[in-house]
Amino acid sequence: MLTDYAFLRVHNSHIVNVNAVTRYIKGEGGYLVMSDGATVDVSRSRKELLMQRLQPSKF
C-alpha cells in the first residue's frame, strides 16, 4: 500500500521513509542510518529491494 510513496519495509519490524536515509552500512543484511541518527536493521531478504529503491536517488 505504501509502495507509491517513499516508504519501504526493510525488516519485519521496520518500515522507513527512503527520503530520510542518510547512509547504508554494508553487512549480511546491513543497516541504515537515518537523518535523525537512528539505525535500522535491514533483513537479508529485503536488501536487494532496498538497493533498487536507493540506487536512483542516493547511492
C-alpha positions as CSV (number, residue, x, y, z in Angstrom):
1,M,0.0,0.0,0.0
2,L,2.9,2.4,0.7
3,T,4.9,1.5,-2.5
4,D,3.7,4.6,-4.3
5,Y,5.1,6.7,-1.5
6,A,8.7,6.9,-0.2
7,F,8.1,4.2,2.4
8,L,9.7,0.7,2.3
9,R,9.6,-2.3,4.7
10,V,13.3,-3.1,5.2
11,H,12.8,-5.6,8.1
12,N,9.9,-7.4,9.6
13,S,9.9,-4.8,12.4
14,H,10.8,-1.7,10.4
15,I,9.2,0.5,7.7
16,V,11.3,3.5,6.7
17,N,11.0,6.7,4.7
18,V,13.6,6.2,2.0
19,N,14.0,10.0,1.8
20,A,15.2,10.1,5.4
21,V,18.0,7.6,4.8
22,T,21.4,9.2,5.0
23,R,23.6,6.2,4.8
24,Y,23.6,2.4,4.2
25,I,26.2,0.3,6.1
26,K,27.1,-3.0,4.4
27,G,26.8,-6.3,6.2
28,E,24.9,-9.5,5.9
29,G,21.7,-7.5,5.7
30,G,23.3,-4.3,6.7
31,Y,21.7,-1.4,8.4
32,L,20.6,2.2,7.6
33,V,21.5,5.4,9.3
34,M,18.5,7.7,9.3
35,S,18.5,11.6,9.2
36,D,17.8,11.7,13.0
37,G,20.8,9.4,13.7
38,A,18.7,6.3,14.4
39,T,19.9,3.0,13.0
40,V,17.6,0.5,11.4
41,D,18.5,-3.1,10.6
42,V,17.9,-4.4,7.1
43,S,16.9,-8.0,6.6
44,R,18.9,-10.2,4.2
45,S,15.8,-11.0,2.2
46,R,14.8,-7.3,1.7
47,K,18.3,-5.9,1.0
48,E,18.1,-6.2,-2.8
49,L,14.8,-4.3,-3.0
50,L,16.2,-1.6,-0.8
51,M,19.3,-1.3,-3.1
52,Q,17.0,-0.9,-6.1
53,R,15.0,1.8,-4.4
54,L,18.0,3.7,-3.2
55,Q,20.0,3.5,-6.4
56,P,18.4,6.2,-8.5
57,S,18.0,8.7,-5.6
58,K,21.0,8.4,-3.3
59,F,23.6,5.8,-4.0
